[in-house]
């Protein structure tokens, strides 16, 4: 017994078809984000090489590392002209900087893959073994919640770096960063609450 054939796709009128095709205008934007991802990969390896070279005793790499993480030595050490040292605080700030790059890179992946799948075209990853778990039920609401959660994680890393290197910041700057982080947190809670009360969107069926 033969299975019933799928109904033929309805042909769109010229104007709706043209408007629908304009979604491909977003493709250069996602390609640009891929290039931005490449920049973050390069920056990650530059910082990692600086950290490893500083651990091996390179003073030039240590100076570059300290400058990139925004760490300031104590005023007494600066007055005496002492060179910066690879202490626990410098290592922690450098590692947090690397984690920050990774989290921003994860955010870019979510925007590139989820945004393309949601707003441009299906990627056909339903049977792929490496398909992200969240992509199987992705929609605009799910993407917003996940992006808000990722932004909170990035903001937490920045806030932790500020607390570790608090001597380099004014109190007003620290208070402002805490306020911004709380704003991100409340915004994510509001987005998640709005997504919960809204009717669930139908999931994509494999094609």
KEDOVO-193610 format. One record per residue: residue number from 0; residue in three letters; chain; x negated, y negated, z negated of N, C-alpha, C in turn. Coordinates in steps of 0.02 Angstrom, whole numbers, plus 50000, padded with zeros to 5 digits. Last residue first. Example, Ala and Ser with C-alpha at 12.3 -4.5 7.8 and 13.67 -1.06 7.14 Angstrom:
(1 'SER' 'A' (49358 50112 49646) (49316 50053 49643) (49355 49998 49606)) (0 'ALA' 'A' (49340 50284 49610) (49385 50225 49610) (49340 50165 49610)) 
This chain:
(206 'UNK' 'A' (49399 49114 49589) (49420 49118 49658) (49382 49172 49694)) (205 'UNK' 'A' (49466 49115 49424) (49413 49132 49471) (49440 49138 49541)) (204 'UNK' 'A' (49558 48974 49366) (49558 49045 49383) (49502 49059 49432)) (203 'UNK' 'A' (49532 48860 49237) (49521 48877 49307) (49523 48952 49315)) (202 'UNK' 'A' (49666 48830 49119) (49597 48847 49135) (49593 48866 49209)) (201 'UNK' 'A' (49774 48692 49090) (49764 48760 49115) (49692 48772 49134)) (200 'UNK' 'A' (49758 48600 48937) (49756 48602 49010) (49745 48673 49033)) (199 'UNK' 'A' (49869 48587 48800) (49809 48617 48829) (49814 48618 48905)) (198 'UNK' 'A' (49930 48428 48748) (49942 48496 48774) (49881 48522 48809)) (197 'UNK' 'A' (49849 48346 48609) (49872 48346 48679) (49884 48417 48701)) (196 'UNK' 'A' (49796 48368 48485) (49868 48355 48489) (49894 48354 48560)) (195 'UNK' 'A' (49660 48389 48515) (49698 48442 48483) (49774 48431 48490)) (194 'UNK' 'A' (49616 48270 48570) (49616 48329 48612) (49658 48385 48582)) (193 'UNK' 'A' (49625 48189 48457) (49668 48175 48514) (49672 48235 48561)) (192 'UNK' 'A' (49524 48249 48380) (49593 48249 48356) (49642 48236 48413)) (191 'UNK' 'A' (49411 48223 48460) (49431 48293 48446) (49503 48296 48422)) (190 'UNK' 'A' (49411 48083 48456) (49418 48117 48520) (49442 48189 48510)) (189 'UNK' 'A' (49394 48062 48318) (49454 48037 48350) (49466 48072 48417)) (188 'UNK' 'A' (49267 48120 48300) (49325 48147 48264) (49390 48126 48297)) (187 'UNK' 'A' (49192 48033 48381) (49197 48104 48398) (49256 48137 48364)) (186 'UNK' 'A' (49208 47914 48308) (49233 47918 48376) (49241 47991 48399)) (185 'UNK' 'A' (49144 47945 48189) (49216 47933 48187) (49246 47937 48258)) (184 'UNK' 'A' (49012 47958 48241) (49045 48014 48207) (49120 48005 48206)) (183 'UNK' 'A' (48985 47830 48292) (48985 47888 48337) (49023 47947 48306)) (182 'UNK' 'A' (48993 47761 48169) (49040 47746 48223) (49043 47803 48273)) (181 'UNK' 'A' (48884 47815 48102) (48951 47827 48075) (49004 47813 48128)) (180 'UNK' 'A' (48783 47762 48185) (48791 47834 48180) (48861 47852 48153)) (179 'UNK' 'A' (48799 47626 48160) (48810 47651 48228) (48822 47727 48226)) (178 'UNK' 'A' (48766 47622 48023) (48833 47602 48046) (48848 47628 48116)) (177 'UNK' 'A' (48632 47661 48030) (48680 47702 47993) (48751 47686 48015)) (176 'UNK' 'A' (48582 47552 48103) (48579 47619 48131) (48627 47666 48096)) (175 'UNK' 'A' (48605 47448 48010) (48638 47446 48075) (48638 47516 48108)) (174 'UNK' 'A' (48520 47486 47907) (48592 47483 47894) (48631 47484 47961)) (173 'UNK' 'A' (48398 47472 47974) (48418 47537 47949) (48494 47539 47937)) (172 'UNK' 'A' (48398 47334 47999) (48395 47381 48055) (48419 47450 48033)) (171 'UNK' 'A' (48398 47281 47870) (48455 47268 47914) (48457 47317 47973)) (170 'UNK' 'A' (48274 47321 47822) (48334 47351 47794) (48395 47340 47839)) (169 'UNK' 'A' (48154 47350 47954) (48188 47306 47906) (48251 47341 47881)) (168 'UNK' 'A' (48032 47479 47968) (48094 47448 47988) (48120 47402 47933)) (167 'UNK' 'A' (47925 47550 47923) (47914 47511 47984) (47976 47472 48005)) (166 'UNK' 'A' (47966 47627 47818) (47924 47569 47803) (47914 47524 47863)) (165 'UNK' 'A' (48032 47737 47872) (48072 47680 47849) (48030 47618 47835)) (164 'UNK' 'A' (48011 47855 47942) (47966 47798 47953) (47999 47734 47930)) (163 'UNK' 'A' (48117 47933 47901) (48049 47957 47888) (47999 47899 47893)) (162 'UNK' 'A' (48226 47857 47948) (48217 47868 47876) (48146 47891 47859)) (161 'UNK' 'A' (48204 47865 48087) (48203 47800 48053) (48192 47809 47979)) (160 'UNK' 'A' (48221 48001 48109) (48156 47970 48124) (48149 47903 48089)) (159 'UNK' 'A' (48356 48010 48075) (48306 48045 48034) (48236 48017 48046)) (158 'UNK' 'A' (48410 47936 48181) (48418 47912 48112) (48368 47945 48066)) (157 'UNK' 'A' (48378 48017 48290) (48351 47949 48286) (48355 47922 48215)) (156 'UNK' 'A' (48453 48131 48255) (48380 48136 48262) (48349 48066 48256)) (155 'UNK' 'A' (48582 48078 48259) (48556 48105 48196) (48480 48110 48198)) (154 'UNK' 'A' (48596 48048 48395) (48595 47993 48347) (48567 48016 48279)) (153 'UNK' 'A' (48600 48179 48443) (48545 48135 48462) (48539 48077 48414)) (152 'UNK' 'A' (48721 48223 48383) (48658 48257 48369) (48598 48214 48386)) (151 'UNK' 'A' (48811 48134 48443) (48802 48132 48371) (48736 48166 48351)) (150 'UNK' 'A' (48801 48177 48575) (48778 48109 48558) (48768 48103 48483)) (149 'UNK' 'A' (48859 48304 48564) (48788 48298 48582) (48761 48229 48564)) (148 'UNK' 'A' (48991 48267 48535) (48953 48306 48486) (48878 48301 48500)) (147 'UNK' 'A' (49025 48201 48654) (49025 48164 48591) (48985 48200 48537)) (146 'UNK' 'A' (49016 48310 48742) (48971 48253 48750) (48967 48212 48686)) (145 'UNK' 'A' (49122 48388 48693) (49053 48414 48691) (49002 48358 48700)) (144 'UNK' 'A' (49230 48302 48717) (49215 48324 48649) (49143 48348 48644)) (143 'UNK' 'A' (49225 48289 48858) (49218 48230 48816) (49199 48250 48744)) (142 'UNK' 'A' (49247 48422 48899) (49183 48389 48915) (49172 48329 48871)) (141 'UNK' 'A' (49378 48442 48858) (49324 48482 48828) (49257 48449 48839)) (140 'UNK' 'A' (49440 48348 48945) (49445 48341 48872) (49389 48379 48837)) (139 'UNK' 'A' (49412 48394 49075) (49390 48328 49055) (49390 48320 48979)) (138 'UNK' 'A' (49358 48565 49053) (49401 48514 49083) (49378 48447 49056)) (137 'UNK' 'A' (49304 48733 49052) (49287 48662 49051) (49344 48622 49084)) (136 'UNK' 'A' (49298 48867 49027) (49359 48832 49010) (49349 48756 49009)) (135 'UNK' 'A' (49173 48906 49069) (49230 48946 49091) (49296 48912 49075)) (134 'UNK' 'A' (49077 48829 49009) (49097 48810 49077) (49158 48848 49100)) (133 'UNK' 'A' (49039 48877 48887) (49088 48823 48887) (49113 48806 48957)) (132 'UNK' 'A' (48943 48973 48922) (49006 48995 48891) (49059 48940 48896)) (131 'UNK' 'A' (48861 48964 49080) (48871 48938 49012) (48940 48957 48985)) (130 'UNK' 'A' (48807 49107 49167) (48857 49055 49164) (48865 49030 49092)) (129 'UNK' 'A' (48718 49207 49193) (48694 49150 49154) (48744 49093 49151)) (128 'UNK' 'A' (48780 49300 49276) (48764 49319 49206) (48742 49261 49163)) (127 'UNK' 'A' (48923 49251 49371) (48851 49243 49360) (48833 49260 49287)) (126 'UNK' 'A' (49055 49251 49399) (49023 49316 49392) (48948 49312 49380)) (125 'UNK' 'A' (49083 49112 49404) (49122 49156 49361) (49089 49223 49349)) (124 'UNK' 'A' (49029 49008 49475) (48985 49043 49428) (49021 49095 49386)) (123 'UNK' 'A' (49073 48915 49574) (49079 48986 49584) (49033 49027 49540)) (122 'UNK' 'A' (49084 48780 49568) (49017 48806 49580) (49018 48882 49589)) (121 'UNK' 'A' (49203 48667 49637) (49188 48727 49599) (49119 48753 49617)) (120 'UNK' 'A' (49170 48490 49639) (49185 48553 49672) (49169 48611 49626)) (119 'UNK' 'A' (49200 48366 49557) (49177 48369 49627) (49199 48434 49660)) (118 'UNK' 'A' (49243 48371 49424) (49264 48314 49465) (49244 48320 49539)) (117 'UNK' 'A' (49199 48491 49362) (49264 48462 49346) (49288 48413 49400)) (116 'UNK' 'A' (49072 48522 49410) (49124 48573 49411) (49193 48543 49403)) (115 'UNK' 'A' (49007 48400 49383) (49013 48424 49452) (49069 48475 49458)) (114 'UNK' 'A' (49017 48398 49242) (49047 48346 49283) (49056 48367 49355)) (113 'UNK' 'A' (48945 48514 49204) (49016 48507 49188) (49050 48454 49230)) (112 'UNK' 'A' (48816 48484 49260) (48852 48545 49277) (48927 48537 49264)) (111 'UNK' 'A' (48789 48350 49210) (48779 48370 49280) (48822 48429 49298)) (110 'UNK' 'A' (48823 48353 49073) (48854 48303 49117) (48849 48325 49190)) (109 'UNK' 'A' (48744 48459 49027) (48816 48461 49019) (48851 48413 49066)) (108 'UNK' 'A' (48617 48409 49059) (48641 48471 49091) (48717 48476 49085)) (107 'UNK' 'A' (48610 48298 48975) (48610 48288 49047) (48636 48350 49083)) (106 'UNK' 'A' (48607 48363 48852) (48664 48319 48867) (48668 48307 48943)) (105 'UNK' 'A' (48484 48425 48861) (48544 48466 48857) (48606 48425 48874)) (104 'UNK' 'A' (48405 48308 48858) (48405 48351 48918) (48465 48397 48919)) (103 'UNK' 'A' (48430 48267 48730) (48453 48224 48784) (48455 48264 48850)) (102 'UNK' 'A' (48368 48374 48665) (48440 48364 48656) (48468 48319 48711)) (101 'UNK' 'A' (48234 48357 48706) (48269 48419 48723) (48345 48409 48718)) (100 'UNK' 'A' (48204 48232 48649) (48201 48240 48722) (48241 48302 48743)) (99 'UNK' 'A' (48216 48267 48514) (48260 48216 48542) (48263 48222 48618)) (98 'UNK' 'A' (48110 48355 48500) (48178 48381 48493) (48228 48332 48523)) (97 'UNK' 'A' (48007 48261 48515) (48014 48315 48564) (48084 48345 48561)) (96 'UNK' 'A' (48029 48183 48401) (48033 48153 48467) (48042 48205 48521)) (95 'UNK' 'A' (48004 48278 48303) (48072 48252 48310) (48082 48217 48377)) (94 'UNK' 'A' (47866 48289 48325) (47909 48347 48338) (47982 48324 48346)) (93 'UNK' 'A' (47825 48160 48286) (47812 48184 48354) (47858 48242 48372)) (92 'UNK' 'A' (47865 48158 48153) (47894 48110 48199) (47884 48132 48271)) (91 'UNK' 'A' (47782 48261 48103) (47855 48267 48100) (47889 48220 48148)) (90 'UNK' 'A' (47654 48208 48126) (47674 48271 48159) (47750 48277 48160)) (89 'UNK' 'A' (47661 48094 48044) (47650 48087 48116) (47672 48149 48153)) (88 'UNK' 'A' (47678 48156 47918) (47729 48111 47945) (47723 48102 48019)) (87 'UNK' 'A' (47561 48229 47900) (47624 48264 47906) (47678 48220 47936)) (86 'UNK' 'A' (47433 48149 48002) (47461 48174 47940) (47529 48207 47953)) (85 'UNK' 'A' (47309 48108 48084) (47363 48155 48101) (47390 48186 48036)) (84 'UNK' 'A' (47278 47933 48061) (47263 48004 48048) (47324 48046 48066)) (83 'UNK' 'A' (47208 47785 48137) (47265 47826 48114) (47245 47899 48106)) (82 'UNK' 'A' (47060 47707 48070) (47096 47739 48125) (47155 47779 48098)) (81 'UNK' 'A' (47046 47555 47979) (47043 47628 47981) (47085 47655 48039)) (80 'UNK' 'A' (47037 47420 47954) (47018 47444 48020) (47014 47519 48025)) (79 'UNK' 'A' (47084 47368 47839) (47015 47394 47837) (46992 47421 47905)) (78 'UNK' 'A' (47213 47337 47876) (47167 47282 47861) (47094 47306 47861)) (77 'UNK' 'A' (47269 47463 47889) (47262 47422 47949) (47212 47365 47937)) (76 'UNK' 'A' (47269 47505 47757) (47228 47541 47806) (47218 47501 47869)) (75 'UNK' 'A' (47358 47410 47705) (47290 47413 47679) (47244 47449 47727)) (74 'UNK' 'A' (47478 47437 47776) (47443 47374 47786) (47371 47375 47760)) (73 'UNK' 'A' (47483 47603 47849) (47493 47558 47792) (47454 47493 47803)) (72 'UNK' 'A' (47532 47624 48021) (47492 47641 47963) (47502 47588 47909)) (71 'UNK' 'A' (47681 47663 48102) (47636 47610 48082) (47598 47631 48019)) (70 'UNK' 'A' (47747 47744 48245) (47724 47749 48176) (47674 47694 48161)) (69 'UNK' 'A' (47803 47758 48371) (47818 47698 48332) (47796 47700 48260)) (68 'UNK' 'A' (47770 47857 48456) (47822 47873 48407) (47839 47813 48363)) (67 'UNK' 'A' (47671 47799 48534) (47733 47820 48566) (47788 47834 48516)) (66 'UNK' 'A' (47564 47774 48445) (47598 47718 48479) (47665 47738 48508)) (65 'UNK' 'A' (47529 47903 48410) (47554 47857 48358) (47591 47799 48389)) (64 'UNK' 'A' (47484 47949 48536) (47540 47981 48502) (47571 47935 48451)) (63 'UNK' 'A' (47374 47867 48561) (47430 47865 48607) (47492 47895 48574)) (62 'UNK' 'A' (47294 47906 48453) (47315 47836 48459) (47375 47830 48505)) (61 'UNK' 'A' (47275 48041 48485) (47310 48023 48423) (47335 47952 48425)) (60 'UNK' 'A' (47202 48033 48603) (47269 48062 48605) (47309 48044 48543)) (59 'UNK' 'A' (47086 47976 48548) (47124 47940 48600) (47195 47966 48605)) (58 'UNK' 'A' (47039 48075 48461) (47062 48011 48434) (47103 47971 48484)) (57 'UNK' 'A' (47063 48243 48454) (47055 48188 48502) (47083 48124 48473)) (56 'UNK' 'A' (47081 48358 48377) (47032 48308 48355) (47021 48251 48403)) (55 'UNK' 'A' (47181 48444 48402) (47113 48468 48416) (47059 48417 48399)) (54 'UNK' 'A' (47290 48366 48378) (47276 48420 48330) (47206 48449 48341)) (53 'UNK' 'A' (47284 48290 48493) (47270 48258 48429) (47255 48310 48376)) (52 'UNK' 'A' (47320 48386 48586) (47253 48357 48590) (47234 48323 48524)) (51 'UNK' 'A' (47453 48409 48546) (47404 48464 48543) (47333 48437 48545)) (50 'UNK' 'A' (47508 48281 48569) (47510 48312 48502) (47458 48367 48496)) (49 'UNK' 'A' (47485 48263 48706) (47456 48216 48657) (47453 48247 48588)) (48 'UNK' 'A' (47563 48368 48755) (47491 48369 48766) (47456 48321 48718)) (47 'UNK' 'A' (47689 48320 48716) (47664 48384 48688) (47588 48389 48697)) (46 'UNK' 'A' (47700 48205 48793) (47699 48199 48721) (47672 48262 48688)) (45 'UNK' 'A' (47700 48265 48921) (47649 48215 48904) (47643 48209 48828)) (44 'UNK' 'A' (47813 48347 48914) (47747 48379 48918) (47691 48329 48903)) (43 'UNK' 'A' (47915 48249 48906) (47907 48300 48854) (47837 48329 48855)) (42 'UNK' 'A' (47900 48180 49027) (47886 48145 48964) (47876 48195 48907)) (41 'UNK' 'A' (47940 48281 49116) (47872 48254 49119) (47853 48220 49053)) (40 'UNK' 'A' (48073 48295 49075) (48028 48353 49071) (47955 48329 49072)) (39 'UNK' 'A' (48121 48166 49105) (48119 48189 49035) (48074 48249 49026)) (38 'UNK' 'A' (48111 48170 49244) (48072 48121 49207) (48066 48142 49134)) (37 'UNK' 'A' (48204 48269 49273) (48133 48281 49289) (48088 48233 49250)) (36 'UNK' 'A' (48320 48202 49236) (48300 48261 49199) (48227 48278 49211)) (35 'UNK' 'A' (48324 48108 49338) (48312 48085 49269) (48291 48142 49224)) (34 'UNK' 'A' (48355 48196 49441) (48290 48162 49442) (48273 48134 49373)) (33 'UNK' 'A' (48484 48227 49399) (48433 48281 49403) (48363 48251 49405)) (32 'UNK' 'A' (48544 48104 49413) (48535 48130 49345) (48485 48188 49345)) (31 'UNK' 'A' (48546 48099 49553) (48505 48051 49516) (48493 48074 49444)) (30 'UNK' 'A' (48638 48199 49578) (48570 48209 49600) (48522 48161 49565)) (29 'UNK' 'A' (48750 48134 49526) (48725 48193 49492) (48654 48211 49514)) (28 'UNK' 'A' (48758 48030 49620) (48751 48015 49549) (48723 48074 49511)) (27 'UNK' 'A' (48780 48095 49743) (48716 48060 49731) (48704 48042 49658)) (26 'UNK' 'A' (48915 48144 49712) (48858 48189 49720) (48791 48154 49712)) (25 'UNK' 'A' (49019 48056 49715) (48985 48065 49650) (48923 48109 49656)) (24 'UNK' 'A' (49071 48065 49839) (49030 48005 49826) (48994 48011 49759)) (23 'UNK' 'A' (49158 48168 49838) (49088 48184 49854) (49042 48124 49847)) (22 'UNK' 'A' (49281 48112 49823) (49249 48140 49763) (49176 48156 49775)) (21 'UNK' 'A' (49332 48080 49945) (49288 48030 49914) (49257 48055 49849)) (20 'UNK' 'A' (49420 48177 49983) (49350 48186 50002) (49303 48136 49969)) (19 'UNK' 'A' (49540 48122 49941) (49513 48179 49905) (49439 48190 49921)) (18 'UNK' 'A' (49556 48023 50038) (49548 48004 49968) (49518 48060 49928)) (17 'UNK' 'A' (49571 48106 50151) (49515 48059 50147) (49502 48038 50075)) (16 'UNK' 'A' (49689 48173 50118) (49628 48212 50128) (49567 48167 50124)) (15 'UNK' 'A' (49782 48068 50111) (49764 48105 50050) (49700 48146 50058)) (14 'UNK' 'A' (49770 48033 50254) (49752 47986 50201) (49738 48022 50135)) (13 'UNK' 'A' (49809 48154 50328) (49744 48120 50336) (49724 48075 50278)) (12 'UNK' 'A' (49880 48285 50224) (49887 48231 50272) (49821 48191 50275)) (11 'UNK' 'A' (49817 48452 50207) (49831 48385 50181) (49840 48335 50237)) (10 'UNK' 'A' (49889 48608 50229) (49846 48557 50257) (49866 48488 50232)) (9 'UNK' 'A' (49892 48736 50111) (49930 48682 50144) (49882 48628 50167)) (8 'UNK' 'A' (49830 48898 50140) (49821 48833 50108) (49858 48779 50147)) (7 'UNK' 'A' (49941 49037 50145) (49892 48993 50177) (49890 48925 50142)) (6 'UNK' 'A' (49953 49150 50007) (49985 49102 50052) (49933 49056 50083)) (5 'UNK' 'A' (49869 49308 50017) (49877 49243 49985) (49910 49195 50033)) (4 'UNK' 'A' (49958 49461 50046) (49907 49411 50063) (49923 49345 50030)) (3 'UNK' 'A' (49986 49596 49938) (50013 49538 49973) (49959 49487 49986)) (2 'UNK' 'A' (49899 49747 49976) (49914 49693 49930) (49940 49634 49968)) (1 'UNK' 'A' (49966 49896 50047) (49924 49836 50053) (49947 49783 50004)) (0 'UNK' 'A' (49957 50060 50000) (50000 50000 50000) (49956 49938 50000)) 
